[in-house]
């Protein structure tokens, strides 16, 4: 009688343990690789996001500055430079703040003094060194734009005979008379006031027309409606804060420098450049 011996092709316990250990090692390596890839992707995405926001902000400000016919900058001179390259948002910085208004010319200076602002706090930019750093809190730029519509017609005037009389919203109580050449075309331009306001990590942008008041976009009870970006870097100095927007003025060459510092999701980005005004006379002392 022949006895058959069955072969056993299974794994031994030791082989199984070794296989599981190798599988665990491979899975750990794959997980680490995938985690690193995901983290790298998120960093790249955050970096692209802050770069896009920074470039859009710089482009908007430089485009408005380029068209300026009147400039008012309110901000600070600081005894020690703020190192936005290394500070995180809200970090303390040292230095003494000196509040100042910087205006494009003597006429604008008179406008501010007539409104009650102390003349000692107002500087005409032609007397400012091009190396002077202005930590901006508010920048007001007036530009000329075509009149497309009139929304505040005085009923005592008719367009057909004597033209249109409208209130100048930028000069309270003042009326301006404008003749209409044809539909949508008038014999004068409107003034559009662009205001950039900086508060900690945020920049707010508002527009105010002198004549076309129906198109005004001003900050009301809810400033968030005018929030342009909230990824600026900023530093705290005592009870105040300074946003990463630094302006310099080169009145000789009719240009304003902008250094903007951004911080978002642990990513930093900065832009800088000189914006040359189309009308260089704006920054002359006249």
Secondary structure, DSSP 4 states (H G I P E B T S, - for coil): -PPP-----S--HHHHHHHHHHHHHHHHHHHHHHHHHHHHHHHHHHHHHHHHHHHHHHHHHHHHHHT-SEEEEEEEEESS---TTTPPTTEE----EEEEEEESSHHHHHHHHHTT--GGGEEEGGGS-TT--EEEEEEEEEEEE-------B-TT--TTTT-EEEE-TTSTT-EEEE-EEETTEESS-EEEEEEEEEETTEEEEEEEESS-GGG-B---S-GGGGEEE--B-EEEETTEEEESEEEEEEGGGTEEEEEEEEEETTEEEEEEEEEE-SSGGGGS--
